[in-house]
Amino acid sequence: MRTTPYPSTPVGRAHLVDRLDRTLHARGRAVLTGPAGVGKTEVAQAAAAEAAARGETVLWLAPQPADRDMPGAAAAALVASVPPSALDGLPGPQRAAVAVLCREATAPDTGWDPIALRLGLARMLRTLAEKGPVLLVVDDTRHVDPHSADLLRFALHLAPPELRVLAVETPAPYGPDAPYGDPGPGPRNAPPGATDPDAAADGAPVALWVPSEADVLLVPPLQADEIAELLVHHRLASRMAGRIHQASGGNPRLALAVGRSLADSRTPVHHAEALPLSGRARDLARRMLAPAPPPVRAALLLAALALRPTAALVRRAGRPTAEAELTAAERAGLVSLTEDGAVTFTAGLLPTTLVHDTCWTERSKAHTALARVVDDPVEAVRHRALATDVPDERLAAEVAATVETVRRRGNSALAAELALLAAESTPVHLGRRRIARLADAAEEAARAARADLALRAAADLLTRDADPEDRVRARLAVLDTAGQGLTDLDELYVHAMEDSEGAPALRAAVQLRLAVKHLLADGDPVRSRAAAVESAALATSVGDRHTAAQALTQQARMDRVLGSPDAERTLAEARALERADRPLGVRNAAQILTIRHALFDDRLTDARDEINALLPLVERRGPVEDTIELLHTLAAVEARRGQCAAALQHAHRSLALTLEAGLSPGPAWYTLALAETAGGSFARAMSYARRSAQASEEEGDHVFLSRALYALGRVQLVTGDVAAALDTLRRVQEGERALRTVDPSTLRWHEELAEALLAHDAREEAEALLADVGPVAARLGRTTVLLGCDRAYAQCLAAGGKPEEAAGLLVETAERFAEHGLVLEQGRCLIALARVERRRRRRSAAQQALNAAAAVFERAGAVPWLDLVAEGPARAEAAPVGAGALSRLTEAEVRLARMVGQGASNQEAAARLYLSVKTVEARLTRIYQKLDVRSRAQLATVINTGPAGRSGTAAGDDPA
């Protein structure tokens, strides 16, 4: 019986664990199945943890591979795991048989009484179940020896309903008796565990009972976002989460192996190849491929080399039995087949490993065969180029000519691959032409956000006698694919500055990238602005309107941050140049900054309309990073407008594209935190905000670190975790001061911090903060910033004994927020108004305010805010004070309330909890307000009449 603690619910498996628990309770039996490494054991451990937490007895049987050949090994391990009391009531022959089982490894026909042993094992489990519910987990039925399987089947057949059984199995990849065996008669996807257990081949799972379809639960692969969370959970860099997901197919074991390969690499993540084919990651892929028979492997190689593999294409390329071979591979979990025969590998690491481990001769033959049968001229040229290792200018020119065609189709990744292939196919004696193609390939890779291809092209170019312009182009391409991760690239900037000496156009481009680095990596908007000014001047001097517009845009961005009144004038100048230049991209362009300024100013309809007009064009023609930027901004706009469902939709699209492109998920997670705060759940919002903060710290991105912490602190505040909110928002304050941010509209942390200070009994500090930010907001004309400050100041008035003034200001502020279309902010004001009215003992007015807030949130689809209102005072008003009152307190407040209710003084409670007396007094004040009591005697009554042992969480705190 397992006594060590079980791990918490594994990433992405909460829904599956709940479903498994329901299946076990409804049917008493469940089978967890799925490929090796998908996380079946972790799910079983989570289910066992929940059972143990309910007080159930958990028996954990985990036979090892060597046990398969040891008769009775699994049954003996089970007997050894049960309490000795379960054996006390066994009759003599049964007890003797069990003793022999545990003492001797002998054949059943020489040392066992098989009948007595069967009955003894069945009676032992029944005795245990009579004392309370029992969960038996058999982790990996492949390793259960046949004799133990026979004993267990008999015992489980006679077991009472109180004994529930969970079997964990991994289907055997090949073999006629495996659940997903070789192709033959019968259904292609036979349910796991449906084989004859006595005929099971080595490595095949053993069925302990005849499972029905309802018993079998497939553990699916993780989604890309869940893989990113898994990497964060294991303290691995999350930047490459999208490509790690593609490489692993969502298999957690493979994903962690790839992530650790990246972590162990001395090369920074943004310099790394798309897939690190080394170490454990490659070994795991080889282990998955190893059982494949040679014919299956040959078919898989053709599929791995094709751009759009189908069973028909593989058949035409020389595998007449392709359908049977690929079906066998599907049953082994290597590929999936659609009804029209399209082939997809279950993990990207499989085809890359297969190709890597295949000799050049076989790869060349396969490419030649595919070139003859594909129906797309672009694919035919690609295969012909990959079939030879002899540079050929005619072939290289053909490949180069396809790049524009592929780009028009919208496949930027393939365009980047072909551009590099064209360069590498160019004969060495055509040095200048090869260098030019390498520079083009690096820039093509930058447009596709393919850091690995950009680095490969740049590395080749920089070893050759390239002129300064081409060297700068290659280095800038690598910089442009680095995303947030600019902290380890100083050498590239230095060399780019050297190569651009005396060339104003090149120097302008380098200074523009430095302006971005100074902000994101260095956290220095002053230096960023200076670099942008120099870049604009240099670009203007040579007539480079495109670079000048981008540099002026960066200057305007820094002017806004630094509170300069020139920001809008500079931005207008950039827009004028941009209209004349008509650039294809919008990222870091004046047009998108204009939209973001509208977002900061809460001109939300203007911002939304401009994005909606621009987004279709960008999706059709622009780089993927442009689409991500627009979706990120659109999600923020819709969340601010209270269009909660739309905000979530755009935020999820932004994240999906981010992960697919291999960019850092930090900004996308921040956007999702905003969207979840508006219309999803506060718990998910906190999770995304924490992930964003960690990813931004990994990348050294000061800007998005502040944003992520702001999103986290805001949710902590509204859910009642005041101490955590105060710590988080103070970090934002420190970060923004380090960034020298002046304009309060770019990140509205001031009002949140003021409310957190007030809730922590620091009213004077809250008022001082509001007094500092108010004049700046007024000078810059940030009207809605002032409204947020008014909401916080009204609560300061209430805390200072002026509830009537506070109520009047909150009513006025709510109305003005509504006029600006900021419905969620309007609802927050109404919640604050309800809180003030409750303190004034005006219950009817408080309830009216809450009803009004609920109506606002319901219209907006603001689910978490609606739940917050519904779970707070509405329930408290309808229930007696003592009935579940403690559920409205945080855990820290419950501990203090119990101490005081049992007679502890403030000083004694402070000493026991390691708090100051002032903090205890402030916390007691909040407890009195939440429980609607006025004295220690009333508090003691509430504590004593509440349900025994009840403890609450911050999520249900009374917002009024």
N, C-alpha and C positions, 0 to 999 in steps of 0.2 A: 504494500500500500504506500503510495507516494506521500512523503512528508515534507519535501522541500516546496517552497512557494512556486506557484505557476506564474508564467509571464502574463502581462496584460494582453488585451485583445490585439492581435497583430494588425498592422496597417492595412486598411481597406477591407477588413473581414468582419466588421461589426454586424452587418446584415446577415452574412452567412452563419455566424455564430448564433444569432437569434433564430434563424431558420432551423439550424441543427438542433437547438434546444427544444424547439416546438416539435420537431420530428421525433426526438427521443421520448418526449412526454406523451405524444399521441400514439406512437407505434411501438415504443420500447426498443427498437432496433434502428440503426442507421449505419450506412457505409459512406465513408469519405473517400473519394477517388479522384485521381488526376495524375498528371505526369510527375516524375521525380523533380523535387525542388520547388514545386508550386506552393508549398506551405501547408500541406495537409496536417502535419504533426502540430504546427503552431495553432491551427484552428482547433484541433482536438484538445490541446493544452488549455486553450481559452474556455472551451466548453467544460473541461474538468475543473477549471478554476471556479466557474460559476456554480457548478454542482457542490464543490467543497465549501464555497461561501454559504450555501444553503444548509450546510451541515450534513450533506450526504457522504457516504463512504465511497471513496474513489480508488479503484484498483487499476493500476497502470501496468500493462504487460507489453514489453517491448523486446521481442525476440531478435537476436542478432543473426546475420547470415550463416554463421557456423552452427547455429541451433537447428537448422533445417535437417542436418544429417544425424542429429542426436535424438533417438526416440524418447519421447516424453519430456523433452527439455522445456517446452513452453508450459505444459501442464504443471511441471514441478515448480517453475518460477511463479506461477499463479498461486499454488498452494503456499509457497514460502512468503507470499506477500499479504496473506490474510491474517487477521489476528488469531492467536492460538486458541482463543475461546471458540472460534468457529469449528474447531476440530474436536472439542470436548465431547460432544454428543454423538459422535460417530460410533456405530456398532464395531465390535472387535475386528471382524474380517475387513470391513471398509477402512478402519483406521490403520490396520496392518498394511493394506494395499497402498494406501497413501504414503505411509512411512517408507515402504520399499521404493515407491516412485521418487521420493525426495532423496533417498540414500544411495540408490544404485542406478547406474546407466547400463541397463541390461535389456535384452530383447523381451518383449511382452510374453512370448511363449515359454520363457524359462524362469522369469522372476515375478511376473505380475499375475494377479487374479483379475482378468479384464472386467468381469461383471462387478466384482466388489469395488474395483477402482472407479468404474463409471458411476456406480451408485454413491460412492463416497464423495466424489467431486460434486455431483449434483446436490447431495445433501448439505455439503459444506456451503455452497453458494446459497441454498435456500435458507439455511440457518442465519447466514449473514444478512440476507435480505429481510428476514423477519424482524430484525432489530432496527430497521430503517432503510430508506432508499439507497441503492447501490448503483454506481456507474462503473462498468467494466470497459476499459479502453484497451483494444488490441492494436498496437501501433505497428503496422506493416505486416499484413497477413502473409506476405510472400515467404517470410522466414519461420512460419509456424510449421513444425514437423508434422508429418501425416498422422502419427499416433496421437499427438496432442490435439490435432484438429478433430479427430474422431471422438476423443473424450469430451472436448468442448461442445461439439454439436449435440451430443447426448445430454450433457448437463444443461445447456441453454434451452433445449427442447422442454425440459422439465422445470425450468426456472419460473418463479412467480413474477407477476408484473412489476414488482418493486425493483427487480434487477433489470436495468437497462444496459444495452451493449452498443458500443461504438467501435466499428472496425475501420481501420485505415489501410487502404490498399493502393498499390501502384501497379497499373496494368502492365503485363509483360509485352515488350515491343514486338516480338516475332514468335513464331511457333504455332502449330495448329491448335494447341489447346489454350492459347492465351486469349484473354477477352477481346483483344484487338489483334487477332492473329493474321496469318497470311490470307490473301484473297481466296475466296472459295464460296461454296453455296452458303446462303444465309444472309442475314441483314448486315450491312456494312458497319453499322454502329451498334453492335450487340452490347447490352448493358453489362457493366463490370460485375464480376462475381457470379455470372450466369453459367460458368463452366462446371463440369463434373469435378468436384474437389479431389476425388481419388485418382483422377487421371491427369491432374495438373502437372505441367512440365516444371522443371526447375526455374525459379524466378517468377512463376505465375502466382497470383494471389490465391489463397485458399478461402473458399466460402465456408463460413461457420454456420450459415443458415441459407435457405433459398431466398434471396432478396427479391422484393417486389420493386417496381419502378419508383414507388414513393419512398423506399428506404435509401435510395442511392442519391447522394449529393455530390455533384461535380465541383471541385475547387477550381474556379476559373483563374486565368492570368490576371494580374493587376493592370489597371489603366495607367496611362502615362503620368497623370497627376499623382496617383498612388505610388508609383515608382519614385517620383520626386520626393514624396513624403518619406518613403522608406529610406532613401539616401540620407535625408536630413536626420532621420531617427538614428541612423548608424554613424552620424557625424562624417558623412562623405559629401564631397562637393556636389551640389545639385545642378550646376550649370548645364551639364551634358545629359540631364535627365531624359530629354526627348529621345536622344540617340541611344542612350542606354536602354530605354524602353523598347526601341526598335530592335536593338541588338539582342535583347533578352526575350522579346515577345511577351513581356510582363511576368516572366518567371522570376520570383524573388531571388532564388539562389544564383541564377545566372546574372541577374542585375547587380547583386552585391559583389559578385566576382569581377564583373567589368568595372564597377565603381572602385573597388579596391585596387585593381590594376592601374586605374587613373591616379589614385591616391599614392600608390607606391612609385609611380613614375616621377622622375626628376624634372620632367618637362611640365611647365604650367598647363593647366587644363585647356586654356584657349589655344595653346600651341599643339595640342595632341591631335593625333589622327582621329578620324570619326570613331573608330573602334580599336581599342588596344588588344590586339590578338596575341596575348602572351599570358603566361602563368596559368592560374586556375581557370580563368575564363575560357581559354582555348582548350584546356584539358576537359572541362565539363562538356563543351560542344563536341569534342572528339568522342567522349564517352557516349553521348546521345547518338552519334552517327555510326559508332563501331559495329552495332549488331546488324546494320543494313547489309543484305547480301549484295554481291557485286552487280547484278543487273539493276537492283534498286538504286545503288549508288551511281551507276552510269546515267540513269534517267534523272536523278537529282542534280547531277553536274550540269546537264543541259538546261534544266530549269534554273539553276543558280546563275548561269551565264546570260540567260535571256532577259531582256528588259520587261517583256510582258509574257511570261511563260504560261503555256496552256498544255494540256495533255496532247492535243492534236499537233501542236508545234513540236513537242518532244518526239512524238511518233514520226512525224515527217523528217525529223533530223536524224533518224536512224535507230529509233527504239520502237519496233513494231508492236511490242507488248507494253507500251507506255502506260496505258490505263491501269493495267494490273499492277505494274511496278509502283506507280504513284499512289494507288489505293493502299498498297502495303505500307508505303511510307506515311500515308495519312493515319493508318491504324497505329503506327508506331509513334504518332505525335510529332512527326517532323514537318509535315505540310498540311495544309487544308485545301480541299477541292470544292469549287462551286459547281452548280448544276451545269454550267456551260464549259466546265473543264479548266477554268482558270486556276493556277497553282500559286499558293502563297506559303512561304516558309513560316513556321510558327515562331521562329526567332531569327533575327537578322544575322546572328553570330553563326548560324548553321551554314548558310551558303558561303559566307566569307571564309569560314574555316575549311569547308569542302574544297573551295577553289584554291585556297592557300596550300592545302596538303596534296593537291593534284599536280603531277609533273607538267612541265611546260608543253611537252609533246601532246599529252591528252587534252590540255586546255586549247591548244591551237587547233587540233582536229575538231573539237566541239564547236569552237567559234566558226571554223570554216563550214561545218555542216549547217549551223544556224544561219550564216550569211546567205546560203543558197535557198533557204525556205521561208525566211521572214517576208512579210508582205509590205513592210515600210522601208523605203529607200534609206532613210536616216539610220534605222537599225542595221540595215545591211552594210552600210559604210562603217558603222561602229564595229561590227563583228569582223569585217575584213581588216580593219586597223588593229584590232586586238589579236588577230590570228597570226600576226607577224611581229618579229622583234627587229626587223631591218627597217631603218628610217627610209621613207619614200616620199619625196616632195609631192608627187602627183596625188598620192593617197592623203597626205597631210592637208593639201589644198581642198580635197573633197570633204574631209572632216571639218575643216574650218568653215567651209561654205554652209554646212548644216547648222552652225551655231545660231545664226539669225533666224532660221526656220523654226528651230526648237524654242527659241526665246519668244517668237510670235505665238507659239502654241501655249505659252505660259508655264513651260517646264524649265524653270531657271536652274534647278539642280542638274538636270541633264545637259543643259547648255554649258554649265561650268565644267562638267566632266568632259564634254566633247572639245571645249576650248583647250583644256590641258592636254587631251589626247592629240589634238592637232599639233600643239607645240612640241610634244615629246616624239611625234612621228616625223618632225622636220629634220632633214640631214644636218649633221654637225657643220659641214662646210658652208652651209647657208646660215652663218652665225647671226647676222643682223636680223634675218627673218625669224629665226628661232627665238631670239630675245624679244622681238616685238610680239610674237605670239604668246610667249610666257607672260609678258606684261598684260596683254589682253586677257589671258586666262586668269591671272590674279584678280583683275578687276571684275571679271565675270563671276568668279567665286565669291567676291565681296557682295555682288548684287544678289547672289543666292544664299548669302549668310553661311557659306561653307568654309569655315576656318581651316579645315584640314587641306582642302584643295588650294586655297590661297597661300598657305604656308609652303605647300609642295612646289607651287609655281615660283614663289618668291625665292625659296632655297635654291632652286635650279638656276634662276636668273642671276642671283647674287654671286654665284661661283664663276660667272662668265664676264667677259669684258664689255659690260653694259654701260651705256652713258648715264649721267646723273639723272636725267629725266625718267628713264625706265626704272632705275633703282628706287627712286622716290615713289613712282607709281606702284611698284611691287610692295614696298614697305607700308604705304598708306592703305593698300588693300588689306594687308594683314591687320592693321590697326582698326580698319572699318568693320572687321568681323569679330573684334574682341568684345563687343557689347559693353556690359558693365565692367568687365575685368581688364582695367587699364593699369593696374598697379605694378605689374611685372614687365612692363614694356618700355622702360626708360631708354634702353639701348637703341631700340628702333627709332625713337624720337631723336636721339642724339645723332644717329647716322643720317636720318632724313634731313635734319638741320644742316649737317655738313654737306650733303649732296646738293642741297638747294641754295648753297652760297652763290650769290651773284645772279640768281635766276628768280626774279620777283614773282612770277606766276607759281613756281614750285614752292617758294618760301611762303606765299599766301596760303597754299593748301596745307602746308605743314603747320603753320600758325593756327589755322582753323582747327585742326585736330588737337593741338595743344590747348586751345581754349576749352574744348570739351573735357580734356584730361584734368585741367586745373580745377574744374568744377566737380566732376564726379570722383576722381581719385584723390585729389589734393584738398578738396573742400575749400577752395579759395576763389570766391567769385571776383575779387578785385584783380587777381592775376588773369583769370579767365577773360574778364572784360578787356584788359590791356592787350592780350593776345588777339582777341577778336578785332579790336580797333586797328592793330597793325596789319592783320590779315586783310581787312576791308580796304585799307589804304594801298597796300601792295597790289591787290587784285584790281582796284580801280585804275591804278597807274598803268596797267597793261591791258585794260579793257576787258578783263575777265568778269563779266556781270554775274555769272553763276556763283563763283566763289565769293564775290563781293556781297551778293544778296545773303548767302549763308552766314558770312561773317557779321554782317549788320544784324541779322536775326539773333545770333548768339550775343551780340552786344546789347540788343534790346532785351533779351532774356535776363542778362545780368543787371541791366538798368532797373528792371522791374524788381528783381530780388533786392537790390541795394536801395530801393526807394527813390530812384532818380525820376524827376518829372519829365526827362527826355525820352523815356522808354517808348511811348507811343509815337513820337516823332521819328525816332530811329526805325521803329518797326514799319511805319508807313513808307519810309525811304526804301527799306528792304523789299516791301511788297511791290513797289513800283519797278524795281530792277527785276524782280521775279516775274512779273507779268510780261516784261519785254523779253526775258530769257526763255520763258515757258519750259522749266525743267520737268523731267519725268517724275522725279521723286518728290515726296513731301516731308520726309523725316528731316528734322532740323531746318525746315523751310519756314519762311515768313508766314505762309498761309496757315500752317498748323499752329504756329505760335499765336497768330491772331485768334484762332479758335480757342486756344488755351487761355488767353487773356479774357475772352468772353466768358469762359468757365469761371475764372477767378473772380470776375466782376458779377457773376450770377446773371449774365445775359444768356440764359440757357437755351432759349428758343433759337436765337441767332446761331449759337454754337452747334446745336443739333442740326439745323437746316444746312449749314455749311458742310458739316461732316457727311450728311446723307447725300448731298450733291456730289461730293468728292469720292466717297468710298467705292462706288461701282467702277469708276475709272481706275483707281489705284489697284483694286482687286484684279482687274483685267490686264493692266500693263505694268504696274509698279512692283518694286521689290517687296518681299514678304514683310520686311521690317516696317515698311510704310503702312501696310494693312494692319499690322499689330498696333502701331502707334495710333491710328485712327480708331480702332476698336477700343483700345485702352481709354482714349479720351471720351469716346461716345458712352462707354459704360459709366464713367465718372459723371458725365452730364446727366444721364438718365437716373442714376442713383440720387443725384442732387435734386432733380426735378420730382422725385418720388415715383418715377416709372420703374418700379422695382423689378418686374418680370423681364423687361427689356434690358435693364442693367445687368441682370444675371446672365442673360443670353449672350450679350456682347462680351462680358468678362470671360465666360467659358470659351468662347471662340478665340479670344485673344490668347488665353492660356494654351489652348490646343495648338495654335499656330506657333506659339513661342517654343513649346516643347518639340514640335516637329522640326523646327528650324535649328534646334540645338542652342538656342539663346538662353541666357540666364532667366530663370522663372521669377526672380525677385519682383520686378515691376508688375508682371501678370498676377502674381499672388497678392500684391498690394491692391490691385484693381478688384480682384475677387473678394478681398476683405471688405472693401467699400460696398460692393454689390450685395454680399451676404449680410452686412450690417443693415442695409436698406430693406432687403426682401427675402433673405434666406434664413439663416439662424445665427445667433450671436456666438454659439459654440464654434461653428465652422468659420465665422469671421475671425475669431481669435486664433484658430489654428492657421488660417492662411496668413494672418498678420505676423504670427511668430515665424512661419516658414520664410516669409518675405524678409523679415529682419535678419534671419540667419544667412539667407542667400546673399543679401546685400553686404553683410559683414564679410562673407567669403570673398566677394568681389572688391571689397574696399570702396563701395559706393556710398558716400556720405549722404547724398540727396535722398535716395530711396530708403536708406536706413531710417532717416527721420520720418519719412512718410509711413513706413511700416509700423514704427513705434507709435506714431500718432493714431493710426487705425486701431492698434492694440489697446492703447490707453483709453481711447474713446469707448470701446466696448466694455472694458473693465469697469469704467466709471458707471455706465448706464446699467450694468448688471449688478452693481453694488459692491464690487471688490475695490473699495476706495483706496486701501493701502497700496495695492499693486498698481492701480491707476496712477496714483500720485508718483510712485517711483518711475513708472514708464514715462509719464508726461514730463517729469523733471529731466529725464534723459533727452526728450525731444527739445526741451528748452535749452539744455546745454549744447546739443548738436546744432540747433538753429543759430545760437549765439556764436558758436565757433565758425559757422558758415557766414556770419555777419549779415544774416537775412534781416531786412528792415520791413519790407512790405508784408503786413499780416494776412493778406488775402491768399497768398500762395499755399499756406498750410495753417489751418485755423486752430492751432493748439492753445491759444491764449485763453479762450473762453472755457475750454475743457479743463485746463489746469486750474483756472480760477474756481470752477465748481468742485474739483477734487480737493483743493485747499480748503474750501469752505466746509466740505463734508468731513474734513480731517480737523475741524475746529481751528483753522488758521485764517479767520475772516480778514484780519488786517493785511496779511500778505496777499490774499485774493484781491482785496480792494486796491492795494498798491499796484498789482499787476495790471488790473483793468485801467487804472489811472495812467499807467505808462503807455499802453497800447492805444487807448482812445484817441489822443491827439494825433498820433501818427496816422491812424485810419481816417480821421477827419481831414487831415491835410491832403491825403492821397485820394480822398473821395470814395473810400471803401464802405459804402452804405450798409451792406449786409453784414460786414464784419462788426460794425457798430451795433447792429441788432443782436448778434450773438453775445456781445459784451453786455448789452442791456438785459438779456435773459439771466446771465450770471450775476449781474449787479442787483437785479431784483431779488434774487435769493440771498444776497448779502444784506439787503434791506430787511428781509424777513428775519434773518438770523440776528440782526441788530435791533429787533424790537419794533420794526415799522412794517407790520404785515399789510396794512391797508395800502400804503404806497407801493409795496411789492406787488400786490394783486393788481393794482391799476396799471403798473408798468408792464406786467406780464400779459394782461389783456391786450394792451396797445401793441406790444411786440409781436404777439401771435397774429394779430390782424395785419401788421406790416409784412411779416413773413409770408402770409397768405397772398398779399398783393404782389409779392415778388415771385410767386409760384413755388416757394420752398415749403412744401406741405409737411415734410418730416420735421423740419425745424418748427413749424407751427405746432405740430403735435407735441414736440418736446416742451414747448412753452406751456401748453395746456396741462401736461403732466406736472410741471413745476407749479403751475397755478393751483392744481388740486392739492399738491403737497402743502402749499401755504394755507389754503382754505381749511385743510384738516387740522393744521396747527391752531387755527383760529376757532376750532370746534364747529365749523360751518360744514357739516357733513353733506347737506343737500347741495351746496355750491361746489364742494369738492367732487361729488358724484357727477354733477352736470359737466364739470370740466373734463373728468375722465371719459364720460360718454362722448363728449365732443372730440376728444383725442382719439378714441376708438373709431369714431366715424371717419376721421381724417385718415387714419392708418388703414382702415378697411378699404376705402376707395383707392388708396395707393397700392394696395397689395403688400403693405409693409408687415409681413408676418411676424417677425420677432418683436416689433414694437406693439403689435396688437396683442401678442401673447403676454408681453410684459404688463400691459394694462389689465388684461383679463385675469392674470394670476395674482395681481397685487391687491389693491384696496377693494376691488369689486368683490373678491372672495372674502376679504377680511370684514367687510361691512355685513356680509350675510351670515357669518359664523360667529359663535361665541368666542370670547377672547381666549379661553384656554384650549380650544379645540385646534390643535395643530399650530399654535401660535409660534412655536420655536422654528417652524419651517420657513418663517420670514426672516430669520437671522442667519448671518454667516457663521461658519464654524467657530471663528474666533469670538464672535459675539455670544454664541451659545455657551462656550466655556466660561466667559466672564459672567453671564447671566446666572449660570448655575452656582458659581462661587458666591456671588453676592446674595442670591436667593437662599443659600445655606448659611448666611450670616457673616461672610468675609467683609472686612472693611475695604475701602478703596486702597489703602496702603498695603494691606495684606494681599489683595488681588494683584496689585502692581508688582509686588515682590515675587509672587508665584509665577506670573506670566512674563516676567522680565520686561515690564513696560514702565513708563513714567506714570506718576499719579495723574498728571494732566491728560495723558492719553486715555487712561482708564475712565476719567470723568467724562471726556468727550464721547467715548464709546458707550458709556452708560446712558448718556443723553440720547444717542441714536437708538439704543435699545428701548428706552422708555417711549420714544416717538413711534417706533415700529409696533410695539405691543400695546400702545395706547394706555400706558400706566403712568402713575405720578409718584409712586413711592416704592421703597424696598419691600414693604409689606405686600403691596399689590403684585410686585414682580415675583415674590416668593409664591404667591397664590397661583400665578400663571405657570411657574416652573413646576409646582407640585401637582397641578391638575392636568398638565400636558401629558401626552403619551410617553410612557417610560422609554428612555433611550432614544427619543426622537432627536435628530439633528438635521439642520437645514443647510442649504447651499445658497450662494449669492444669487443664483439665477431666479429665485422666486422672491427676491426682496420687493417690498412694497414701494413702488415709485412715488407714492404720495406721503 
